[in-house]
Amino acid sequence: EMVKERELSQEDLTKIQKAMLSGKTIFQTASDFGIDFELALKIFNNLHKEKWKNIKDTENQETIEEFSLIR
């Protein structure tokens, strides 16, 4: 039985994110925490959106615009 998103506590989410940031693969993280791969992927994508958002907040606007053009 896979864990559903709404069953994850904020603490679980933090642990999963830390595992991902430590260099574990998404598949390994999903397996370790008993969560669905799709959910692990979603958490991973959100984690990187947050990371990029934090970078955007601290860098100048030009760099951000260049990045969005590249993407």
C-alpha distances in whole Angstrom, upper triangle without the diagonal:
4,7,9,13,14,12,14,17,20,20,17,18,21,20,18,21,23,21,22,25,26,26,22,21,18,16,17,16,13,12,14,12,8,9,9,13,14,14,15,18,19,19,21,23,24,25,27,29,29,31,33,34,35,37,39,40,42,43,46,46,47,44,42,44,44,40,40,42,41,37
4,6,10,12,10,11,15,17,18,14,15,18,17,15,18,20,18,18,22,23,23,19,18,15,14,14,13,10,10,12,9,6,5,6,9,11,10,11,14,15,15,17,19,20,21,23,25,25,27,29,30,31,33,35,36,38,39,42,42,43,41,38,40,40,37,36,39,37,34
4,7,8,7,7,11,14,14,11,12,15,14,13,16,18,17,17,21,22,22,19,18,15,14,15,13,10,11,12,9,6,5,7,10,11,9,10,14,14,13,16,18,18,19,22,23,23,25,27,28,29,31,33,33,35,37,40,40,42,39,36,38,39,35,35,38,36,33
4,6,5,7,11,13,15,12,12,16,16,14,16,19,18,18,21,23,23,21,20,16,16,17,15,12,14,15,11,10,7,8,11,10,8,11,13,12,12,15,17,16,18,21,21,22,24,26,26,28,30,31,32,34,36,39,38,40,38,35,36,37,34,33,36,35,31
4,5,6,9,11,13,10,9,13,14,12,14,17,17,17,19,21,22,20,19,15,16,17,15,12,15,15,12,12,9,9,11,10,7,9,12,10,9,13,14,13,15,18,18,18,21,23,23,24,27,28,28,31,32,35,34,36,34,31,33,34,31,30,33,32,29
4,5,8,10,13,11,11,14,15,14,16,19,19,19,22,24,25,23,22,19,20,21,18,16,18,18,15,14,12,13,15,14,11,13,15,13,12,16,17,15,17,20,20,20,23,25,24,25,28,29,29,32,34,36,36,38,36,33,35,37,33,32,35,35,31
4,6,10,11,9,10,14,14,13,16,18,18,19,22,23,24,22,22,19,19,20,17,14,16,16,12,12,10,12,15,15,12,13,16,15,14,17,19,17,18,22,22,22,24,27,26,27,30,31,31,33,36,38,38,40,38,35,38,39,35,34,38,37,34
4,7,8,6,6,10,10,10,12,15,15,16,18,20,21,19,19,17,17,18,14,13,15,14,10,11,9,12,14,14,11,11,15,13,11,14,17,15,15,19,20,19,21,24,23,24,27,28,28,30,33,36,35,38,35,33,35,36,33,32,36,35,32
4,5,5,6,9,10,11,12,14,15,17,18,20,22,20,21,19,20,20,16,15,18,16,12,14,13,15,18,17,14,14,17,15,13,16,18,16,16,20,20,18,21,24,23,23,26,28,27,29,32,35,35,38,35,33,35,37,33,33,37,36,33
4,5,5,6,9,10,10,12,14,15,16,18,20,20,21,18,20,20,16,16,19,17,14,16,15,17,18,18,14,14,17,15,12,15,17,14,13,17,18,15,17,21,20,20,23,24,24,26,28,31,32,34,32,30,33,34,31,30,34,34,31
4,5,5,6,9,10,11,12,14,15,16,19,18,20,18,20,19,15,16,18,15,12,15,15,18,19,19,16,15,18,17,13,16,18,16,15,18,19,17,18,22,22,21,24,26,25,27,30,33,34,36,34,31,34,36,32,32,36,35,33
4,5,5,6,9,10,11,12,14,15,17,16,17,15,17,15,12,12,14,12,9,11,11,14,15,16,13,12,15,14,11,14,16,15,14,17,19,17,19,22,22,22,25,27,27,28,31,34,34,37,34,32,34,35,32,32,35,34,31
4,5,5,6,9,10,11,12,14,16,15,16,13,16,15,11,12,14,13,10,12,11,13,14,14,11,10,12,11,8,10,13,11,10,14,15,14,15,18,19,19,21,23,23,25,27,30,31,33,30,28,31,32,28,28,32,31,28
4,5,5,6,9,10,10,12,15,14,16,14,17,16,12,14,16,14,12,15,14,16,17,17,14,12,15,14,10,11,14,12,10,14,15,13,14,17,18,17,20,22,22,23,25,29,30,32,29,27,30,31,28,28,32,31,28
4,5,5,6,9,10,11,13,12,14,13,15,13,10,12,14,11,9,13,13,15,16,17,14,12,15,15,11,12,15,14,12,15,18,16,16,20,20,20,22,25,25,25,28,31,32,34,31,29,33,33,30,30,34,32,30
4,5,5,6,9,10,11,10,11,10,12,11,7,8,11,9,7,11,10,12,12,14,11,8,11,11,8,9,12,12,10,13,16,15,15,18,19,19,21,24,24,25,27,31,31,33,30,28,31,31,28,28,31,30,27
4,5,5,6,9,10,10,11,10,13,12,9,11,14,12,11,14,13,15,14,14,12,9,11,11,7,7,10,10,7,10,12,11,11,15,16,16,17,20,21,22,24,27,28,29,26,24,28,28,24,25,28,27,24
4,5,5,6,9,9,12,12,14,13,10,13,15,13,12,16,15,17,17,18,15,12,14,15,11,10,14,13,10,12,15,13,13,16,18,17,18,21,22,22,24,28,29,31,27,26,29,29,26,27,30,29,26
4,5,5,7,6,9,9,11,9,7,10,12,9,10,13,13,15,14,16,14,11,13,14,11,10,14,14,11,13,17,16,15,18,20,19,21,24,25,25,27,30,31,33,29,28,31,31,27,28,31,29,27
4,5,5,5,7,7,10,9,7,10,12,11,11,14,13,15,13,14,13,9,10,12,9,7,11,12,9,10,14,14,13,16,18,18,18,21,23,23,24,28,29,30,26,25,28,27,24,25,28,26,23
4,5,7,9,10,13,12,10,14,16,14,15,18,17,18,16,18,16,13,13,14,11,9,12,12,9,10,13,12,11,14,16,15,16,19,20,20,22,25,26,27,24,23,26,26,22,24,27,25,23
4,6,9,11,14,12,10,14,15,13,15,18,18,19,18,20,18,15,15,17,14,12,15,16,13,13,17,16,14,17,20,18,19,22,23,23,24,28,29,30,27,26,29,29,25,27,30,27,26
4,6,9,11,10,10,13,14,13,15,18,18,19,16,18,18,14,14,16,14,11,14,16,13,13,17,17,15,17,20,20,20,23,24,24,25,28,30,30,27,26,29,28,24,26,28,26,24
4,7,8,6,6,10,11,10,12,14,14,15,13,16,15,11,12,15,13,11,14,16,14,14,18,18,17,19,22,22,22,25,27,27,28,31,32,33,29,28,31,30,26,28,30,28,25
4,5,5,6,9,10,10,12,14,13,14,11,13,13,10,10,13,12,10,13,15,14,14,17,18,17,19,22,23,23,25,27,28,28,32,32,33,29,28,30,29,26,26,29,26,24
4,6,5,6,9,10,11,12,10,10,7,9,10,6,6,10,9,7,10,13,12,13,16,17,17,19,21,22,23,25,27,28,28,31,31,32,29,27,29,29,25,25,28,26,23
4,5,5,6,9,10,10,10,9,6,10,11,8,9,12,12,11,14,16,15,16,19,21,20,22,25,26,26,28,30,31,32,35,35,36,32,31,33,32,28,29,31,28,26
4,5,5,6,9,10,10,11,9,13,13,10,11,14,13,12,16,18,16,18,21,22,21,23,26,26,27,29,31,32,33,36,36,37,34,32,35,34,30,31,33,31,28
4,5,5,6,8,8,10,9,12,11,7,10,12,11,10,14,15,14,15,18,19,19,21,23,24,25,27,29,29,31,34,34,36,32,30,33,33,29,29,32,30,27
4,6,5,6,5,6,6,9,8,6,9,11,10,10,14,15,15,17,19,20,20,23,24,25,27,29,30,31,33,36,36,37,34,32,34,34,30,30,33,31,28
4,6,5,7,8,8,12,11,9,12,15,14,14,17,19,18,20,23,23,24,26,28,29,30,32,34,35,36,39,39,40,37,35,37,37,33,34,36,34,31
4,6,8,11,11,14,13,11,14,16,14,15,18,19,18,20,23,23,23,26,28,28,29,32,33,34,35,39,39,40,37,35,38,38,34,34,37,35,32
4,6,9,10,13,11,9,13,14,12,14,17,17,17,19,22,21,22,25,26,26,28,31,31,33,35,38,38,40,37,35,37,37,34,34,37,35,32
4,7,9,12,10,10,13,15,14,15,18,19,19,21,23,24,25,27,28,29,31,33,34,35,37,40,40,42,39,36,39,39,35,35,38,36,33
4,6,8,7,7,10,11,11,13,15,16,16,19,21,21,22,25,26,27,29,30,31,33,35,38,38,39,36,34,36,36,33,32,35,33,30
4,5,5,6,9,10,11,12,14,16,17,19,20,21,23,25,26,27,29,30,32,34,35,38,37,38,36,33,35,35,31,31,33,32,28
4,5,5,6,9,10,10,12,14,15,17,18,20,21,22,24,26,27,28,30,32,33,35,35,36,33,31,32,32,29,28,30,29,25
4,5,5,6,9,10,11,12,14,15,17,18,20,21,22,24,26,27,29,31,32,34,33,34,31,29,30,31,27,26,28,27,23
4,5,5,6,9,10,11,12,14,15,16,18,20,21,23,24,26,27,29,30,33,32,34,31,28,30,31,27,26,29,28,24
4,5,5,6,9,10,10,12,14,15,16,18,20,21,23,24,26,28,29,31,31,33,30,27,29,30,26,25,28,27,23
4,5,5,6,9,10,11,12,14,15,17,18,20,21,22,24,26,27,29,29,30,27,25,26,27,23,22,25,23,20
4,5,5,6,8,10,11,12,14,15,16,18,20,21,23,25,26,28,27,29,26,23,25,26,22,21,24,23,19
4,6,5,6,9,10,11,12,14,15,17,18,20,21,23,24,27,27,29,26,23,25,26,23,22,25,24,21
4,5,5,6,9,10,11,12,14,15,17,18,20,22,23,25,25,27,24,21,24,24,20,20,23,22,19
4,5,5,6,9,10,11,12,14,15,16,18,20,21,23,23,24,21,19,21,21,17,17,20,19,15
4,5,5,6,9,10,10,12,14,15,16,19,20,22,22,24,21,18,21,22,18,17,21,20,17
4,5,5,6,9,10,11,13,14,16,17,19,22,22,23,21,18,21,22,18,18,22,21,18
4,5,5,6,8,10,10,12,14,16,16,19,19,20,17,15,18,18,15,15,18,17,15
4,5,5,6,9,10,10,12,14,15,18,17,19,16,13,16,17,13,13,17,16,14
4,5,5,6,9,10,11,13,14,17,17,19,17,14,17,19,16,16,19,19,17
4,5,5,6,9,10,11,13,16,16,18,15,13,17,17,14,15,19,18,16
4,5,5,6,9,10,10,13,13,15,12,10,13,14,11,11,15,14,13
4,5,5,6,9,10,12,12,15,13,10,13,15,12,12,16,16,15
4,5,5,7,9,12,13,15,13,12,15,17,14,15,19,19,18
4,5,5,6,9,11,13,10,9,13,14,12,13,16,16,16
4,5,5,7,8,10,8,6,10,12,10,11,14,15,15
4,6,8,9,12,11,9,13,15,14,14,18,19,18
4,7,9,12,11,10,14,15,14,16,19,19,19
4,7,8,7,8,11,12,12,14,16,17,17
4,6,6,7,9,11,11,13,15,16,17
4,6,5,6,9,10,11,13,14,16
4,5,5,6,9,10,11,12,14
4,5,5,6,9,10,11,12
4,5,5,6,9,10,11
4,5,5,6,9,10
4,6,5,6,9
4,5,5,6
4,5,5
4,5
4
